């Protein structure tokens, strides 16, 4: 046994030494950006095998869908010791180069990049955005090796923005300590507007592409507030530097988190609009909060990553849903929203979940696990059969937060759970958490059992007791639709070439039960021609619950009549008000919930936590 173990150690040592001698470098070029191509060169030295397999990831961490990035690769070629060698594709995302123990292998390939999103690469004559998982390949079994990346900007392009570490003395050259770092570092190349600010002791770079009516001086101040609030929860900021890559377009949105950077989509002309500006700050808060939640504190399945296959977890309701919830807390604490506005935003989030028929079908845990096959592949029935782990997770986060604050009489909150989990699992144990471990920490911090809570809201589809939870914080909530009997058809429609086409049918509605189908062309309702969207037609809204209407449709070229018995609108509309006569206990819960129980600290440090000079007033 001792001899075998010693032999194994020797073999492992030899293997590790061999890998440590392998060096990997990339060179990125643009010869036809107007045609949306990026030219890649990958150099591998120090090899001693008969062949080497190189792979391209099939998905991008943070976006849970197999996107098959290899589909955009063309013109693959390889040389060994500067001589052409045989290669073949051995699976959908892997190429085998028969290098015959040659030490130096050079691989060239082109990537077509013409998909506008925060998770996919895009190249044109004005700039290049490289989403690394769809650009860089890696040698199989060598994800832990470092690499360098040299970017050669196209003529007229002068800037590169990325979270990668620069190589001293080499312009536009960067290094990554392993491929997880490289794949987590998008790159923007062009003439983007770049400005900087420092917050929580960290230098932040903002790279703005596409122009816009933003005020960079104002953004420096307000984005810094968001950074400071996130850092305050966890007690530390884990970065030396951070990069925001912002793509401003006619209409834009969405974001994707990375280890020390993020990519944001924004509408270039919405910064001067109050709502548009605050929406952008909410997006900043969401993606920045991911620094801790997901990128470091993570479900156990999300790292080390398997770049060839799906990485399943039931905990995206924490990873993404809680991040959606915390964007509200960060922007509130930064002074951008009042208590009333924040409570109303959360009430609206609850209503959106309740009004989704799929919330009664799919749990938060199921939505997380099925993200790979459902979340990014919606169909006309998705609203009836699924719920977003973002939306449901946001609501679960709020309920859990209030339950903890109520159970501890305002001395603890979800902040304490997240901070303790971060320091315990990321900092101390260096691994992700299981669902059971997360639940155990919630119970430890709160001092009560959360078994029933988990059964109802995480693994179940129970009705949300929103009045009870808002009541813990002295906030009243009413359903403005309660007691009303408004006729409801239960369809969504779109106008196609002047025709009204049914685009969705809600479960258990009159349309659902009567047999109205998606793709039906609605011609008349009770013999009245349809000229506007079906859900707004006076001929429908002028009816009563229980009335039967006749809808004439064209389906597959045939005209037919369908009788529908109108039902009452089941949707809720929640409105919140802060109870001015709340008890002292409720006020303590409210302060702990929204302000983190640090009102006095914020008042003393108002220069650091700008915008908090009315902290005490907001807590009342």
N, C-alpha and C positions, 0 to 999 in steps of 0.2 A: 504493500500500500504506500509506504513512504517513498519507494523508488518510483512508482507510477506518478505520485503527486509531484515529485521533484522534476520528473520528465515533462509533465504538463506545464509546470512553471517555466521551464527552459523554453518550451515551444511557444508559450505565450509571450515570453520576453523577446524571442527572436522575431515573432510576428509584429509586436509593438515597435521594435526597433526598425524593422523594415518599413512599416507605415510611417514612422517618424521621419524617415529619409525621403519620403515622397513629397514633392513640392508641386503646388497647383497655382497657376496664374491665368487670369482671363484678360482679354483685350476686347474692348467694345468699340465698334466703328459704325459710322452711318454714311453710306455712299448713295443711297436712294431713299432718303427720309420721306420725300413726297409720295413714294409708293408704299410707305409704311413698313419698311424693313430695317432691322438692325442686324449687323454682321458680327458674329461671335467667333472668337478664337480662344481655344482652351489648351493650355500647355501643361502637360504632366511629366515631371521628371523624377528619376529615382525608382522606376519600376523594375521588376525582375521576374514578371510572370509571362506565361505564354500568351495571355490575352487579358484585356481589361474591359469591363462593362461600364458604360457611362449611362446615367439615367436622368430624366427630367421629372420633377414632381408632377403628380396628377391633380393636386389641389393646393390652395393657399390657406395656411393657418389663419383662423378668424373668419373664414368663409367656408361653411361646411357643405361643400358640393364638389364632387369629382368633375373637374373642368377639362381634363384631358389636354393639358398645355402642349403636349407633344404634337398635337394636330397642326400646330402653326410652324413646325420645324420643316425646313427643306434645305437641299443642297449640302447634305452631310457628307464630309470627307475626312480622311485620316491619313497621317503619315507617321512613320516610326523611324527615328534617326534620319529624318528629312527624306525618306523614301515612301512612296505610296504603299499602303498595305491593305489587305483584305479586311472588310468589315461587313457585318450583317445586323439586321434588326432582329432581336431575339424575343422581344415582347413589345407591347404598344408604346412604352416609354423608355425602352432600353436598346442601346446599340453595343455590339461586341466588336472590339478592335483586336485583331490577331497580330499582336505586336512582337511575338517571338522573342520575348525577354529583352527587347530593346528598352533602354533606359529612358529615352525621350519620345513622347508621343504628342503630336499636335492634332487637334480636332478643329474643324471649321464647320459652321452651319449658319443658316439664316433663320430669323424668326419674323414672321409676319405679325405686326402689332397694330391692330385697328379696331379695338373694342374699348369704348369709353366707359370706364367704371373705376372705382377705387381699388379694385382687386385684379385688374387686367392691364396689360401693357398697351400703350398707344404711342405711335410715332407719326409725325407729319413734318412739313417743312418748318413749322414754328417751334417745335420742341419735341422731346422724347420723354415719356414716362415709362420707366422699366419696373414692372412688378416682378421681383426677383425669382419667384418660384416658376414663372413662365419664361424665364430668360436663361438662367444658369443651370448647367448640368453638373452632376457630381459622380465621382467614381464609386461604384457599388462597394459598400462595406467601409467607406472612408469618410463618412459624414463628420467625424470628429477632427478631420484635418483642417489646418488653416489654409487660407488662399488670399491672393491679391487680385484687385480689379483695376485695370487702367482704362479710363474712359477717354476716348478721343472725340471731343465735340465736333459736330458738323460745322462747316465754315459759317462764320457769323455768330455761332453760339459761344457764349463766354462763361457760363456758370454751370456748376454741378452742385445739387443739394441732396444730401443723404445723411443717414445716421451712422454710416460706416466710419471707422477711424481712418483719417488721412495718413498716408505714408510720408514721413518727413523728407522734404527736399525733392519730392516727385509730384509735380502738378497733376491734379485729377487722377491720382492713384490712391487706392484705399485698401484696407486689409480687414479680414474677418478671421476670428480665432477658430471658427468652425463653420460648417455649412448651415447650421441652425441660425447662426447670426447673419450669414449672407442672405439666406432666404427670408429673413425678417427685416431686411433693409432695402426698401424701395429707393429708386434713384430718379431724380428729376434733372434733365439736361436741357439747357436753352438759355433764355435771357430773362428768366423770372425775376420779379421784384423781390428783393431779399431785405428783411429788417430783423433786428434782434432785440431781445429783452432778457433780463435776468430776474428770476423768481425762485424762491426757496434755495438760493445758492447755486442754481443751475442756469447755464446759458441756453436760451431757446432761440432757434432760428426759424423764421417764418418765410417760406418761399411761395410767393403768389404768382401763379400763371393765369393768363387770360384777362388781366386788367380788372376793372371794377371801381365802384364808387366808395371803396373803403377808406377809412382814415387810419393810417398805420400808427400814428401816435396814440390814438384812442384805443386801438386794438392792443398795443403794447401794455397799456394799463389794465384793460379789462381781461385779457387773456392771463395776465400775471395773477389777477385775483383768483381765477379759477385754479391755476396751478397751486397757489398757496392754500386754498381750501382743501384740495385733495391731499396735499402733503400734511396738513394739520391732522387729518384722520389717522394716518398711518405713522406719523412721527418721524418720517424720513422720506427723502426723495432719492430713489435708487440710481439716478443718472448723473453722468458728468456733463452731458449735453443732450439736447433734444431738438428734433426737427419736425416742423409742421409743413407738409407739402399740400398746398391748397390749389385746387383746380377750379377756377371761376369760369362758368359758362353761362349761356343764356338762361338755362334752367339746370340746376344741379343740386345734389344732395348726397347723403351717405358718407360713411367713413370706414376706414379699416385700421385697426390698431397694430402697432409693431412695438418691439422691445424698447426702443428709444426714439421712435418717430411715429407719425401717423399720416395718412392721406385723407384729405377732406374734399368733398364735393360741395360747391356753393354756387349760388346765383349771383352773377357779378353786379347786378343792379339792385340787390336787396339790402345792402349794408346801410343805406340811408333811411330805410324803412324800419321803424321801431320793432315791429314783430319779426321782420326778416333778420335784423341784427341780433335779437335775442335768440332766435332759432339757431343762428350760427354759433353763438356762445354756448347754447345747449349741446350742439354737436361737438364743440371743443371740449366741453366738460365730459361728455360721454367717452370720447376716445382717449382723453387724458386719464380718466379714472381707470381705464384698462391697464395702465402702467402697473397697477397693483393687482386688480382683479382680472385674471386670465393670463396676462403675460408673466406673472410671478406666482400669485396665489391662484391655483388652477385645479380643475378636476384631474384626477390621477391619470385619466386616459389621454389627456392633452399634453403629452410630453414624457419621454422623448417621442418625437413624431414619427409615424410611419408615412412616408411621402408617396408610397405606392398604393395605399388603400385608405378606406374610410377609417376614422378614429372615433369610435362610438362612445358616447357618454350620456347619462341621464341628467346631467347637471348644467346644461346650457341655460336653464332658467336662473341659475346663480351667475354664471359667467357673463351672460349677455343681459338677462332680465334685470338683475340687480344693478348692472351698470346703467341701464336705462333709468332705473329708479334713482340712482345716485346723481345723475346729471341734474335732476330737480333739486337735490339737496345742495350740491355744489353751487349752482347758480343762485339759489336762494341765499345761501350763506355769503356769497360774494356781493349780495346787495342788489341783484338784478330783478328779483321778484319778491313781492310781499308775502306774508303768511296767507292772505286771502287768495292771491294768485297761485301760489304753490298748492294749496289745498284744492283749489278748483281744478288745476291741471291734473292732479292725482285722481280726483273724482271723475274727471272725463276719461282718464285711463281705465278706471274701473268700469265705467259705462261701456267703453269700447269692447272690453272683454265680455261683459254680460250680454251685450247685443250681438255677439258673434255666436251663431248656433253651434259651431264646432267646439266652443268652450264646454259644452255639455257632453261632448263625445271624446275629446282627447285631453289627457292630463298634461301638466307642465313637464313631468318626467318623460312621458311618451313623446311629447313634442320635441324635446331635446334629443332623444334617441333617433327619432325619425327625421331629423333635420336633413340628413343626407339624401333622403328619397322624397321628401314632401315640401320642406320649407322653401327651397329654391326652385321647386318644380310645381307651382300651383296650377290648378285647373279650375274649370267653372264651378266645381263642387267643393273646392277647398274651404270656403267660408262655412260650409255646413259640416265639415268633417275634421277640421284641424283648428288649432289655436297657435298663435305665434308664441314661442318661448320668450321673446322679447316682451310682448304685451303681458302675458300671464306672469312672467317672472317679475316684471315691474310691480304688479299688484301684490304678488306674494311677498316681495321685499318690503313693501309698505306695511302690509298686515303684520309681518313678522317683527318689524321695527317697533310698531306700536304695541304689540303684545309683550315684547321684552321691556319696553319703557314702562308699561302699565304694571307688569309683574314685579319690577324692581323699584316701583314708586318714583320713577324719574331719575334713577341713579345710573342706569345702564341703557344701551340701545344697540341697534345692529352695528353701529360704528365699532363698538367694543368687540363684537364677534369677528368682524372683518379684520380688524387690526390684530387681534390675538391669533386668528387663523394664519394671517400673513407671517407673523413672527414665528409661529410654531411650525408650520409646514414648509414654507419657502425658506425662511432664514435658518431655522434649526435643523429640520429633517431633510430639506432639499428635495422634496417630492410633492406630488399633488395629493389631494384629499379624496376620500370616498364620500358618498352620500351619507353613510352612517356616521362618519367622523364629523362632517359638517353639522349634522343634527345633534350629535353629542356636544359639540361646542356651543350651539345655541342653547341647549338645556343647561350647560354649565354656567353660562353667563346669566341666563334668566332665572335659574333656580327652579324652573318648573318643567313638566313634561311637554314635549311638542309632538308626541305620538299621534294624538288626535288631529292636530294641525297638519301634520304631514299627510295623514290619510285623507283629509278634506281637500287641501289646496295644492299639494305637491303630486301625490299619486292618485288623487281623486278629482272629481269634477263638481264638487258641492257648490251650492249657491254661496256667493260672497256676502258675508255679514258686514257690509260696509258701514251701516249706522252704528253698530257696536264699536268698531275700531276707530272711526272718527270721533265717537263719543269719548273714548279714552283721553283724547287730547282737547276736549272741550270744543269740538267743532260740530256744528249741526249740518246735516245733509238731508235734502229732500229730493224726491223724484217728481219733477214737474209733470210727468205723464201719468202719475198715479191717479186712479179714479176716472181717467178720461177714456172714452170709447171712440177712438178714431179708426175709421176703416183703413185697412192695410192690405194691399195686394201681394206684397212680398217679392217684388222683382226689381232688378236693375236693368237698365237698357242703354243702348248706344245708338247714335244716328250713323247709318252707313248709306252713302249716296242718296240721302234724303229719306231713307226708310228707317223706321224704329225697329231695332233688333233686340230681342231679349238676351242679355249678357250674363245674368245670374238669377237663380230662383232660390229663395230662402226656405230652409227646412220648416215643415209644418205650417207654411203660410197658405193662403187661399190658392195662389198660383201653384204651389207644390202639390196640394191635395187635388186640385182640379186638372192637373196634367199639362200646364203651360211649360214649354221646354226652352232651354237655351238654344239660341239660333232661330227661334220662331220670329217671323216678321209680323208685327202687330199692324193690322189694317184698320180696324175699327173697334170701338168699345161701346156696346149698346147702340150700334149702327152709327156712331159719331166718328168721323175720320180722325185719325191720330195725326197731330201736327207738332206735338211737343213730347218731351220725354215722358214715358208712361207713368212714372211715379208721381208726376206733378199735374196730371190731367184733371181739370175741374169735374169732368164726367165721373171720375172715380172718387175724388175727395168730397164731392157733393152727395155721395151716397151714405148709407148708414151701415153699421155692423150688422151682419145677417142678411143684407140685400144680396140678391143674385144678379150678376152682370154677365153679359155675353161678349166674349172677346173673339173677334174674327181674325184668324191668323193665316199666314201662308207658310207651309212647312214642306220642304222638299218639292216646291213647285205646286203643291196642292193647297186649295183654300178650304178651311174648315172652321166651324164654330166651337168654342169651348165655354161651358158655363162655370162660373166661379162664384162661390159663396164668400163674401167678404168677412174677414175676421178682424179682431181688434189688434192694433199695433202693439206688439209685445215689448218694444224697445223702451229703455229707461233714459231719462235725461236728468242727471244729478246736478244739483246746485248746492254749494257750501256757503256757510256763514260762520264766522268766528263767534263763539258764545261769549258775550261780554260778562256774563255772570258765572263763568266756569269756576269750579272749585280750585283750591290751591293745589290739590293733587293733580287735577287735569292740566293746570298751567305748568306744573313741573314736568309732566309727560310731554306736553307740547314743546317746552324749551329743550328738553333732552332730544326729542325726536327731530326737530327742525334745526336747532342751533348747536346740538351736541353737548348741551349743558355747560357751555363755556362763555356765557354772556359777559361775565365780569372780565374774563381773560381777553375777550375781543375788544371790550371797551378800553382796557389798559393798553392794548397793542393796535389801536386803530390805524396807526401809520403802516403797520405790516398788513393787517387785514382791512384794507381800504373798503369804505362803504358800510362799515359796521357801527357808525356813530349812533345809529338808532336801534341798536341791538335789543336793549331792554324794552323799548317800545314795541318791537316786533314780537317779543315773547309774550306779550299780554293778550 
